[in-house]
């Protein structure tokens, strides 16, 4: 009887330790995937890269806007 209880207790503690490890891994992954960290990882580091990227975005938007078909009012 005592041996079975000891085995069950050891399995429970082992399972609890595994779950704790998984939980800490998941929380660290959730912190890494937060919107602020994700944006920081993708944002260019230098100001001139941001300026060039913004300029290209505006130029592309203007070009796309001009290519948009106009509605004919009747």
HELIX and SHEET records of a PDB file:
HELIX    1   1 UNK A    2  UNK A   32  1                                  31    
HELIX    2   2 UNK A   35  UNK A   42  1                                   8    
HELIX    3   3 UNK A   47  UNK A   67  1                                  21    
END                                                                             
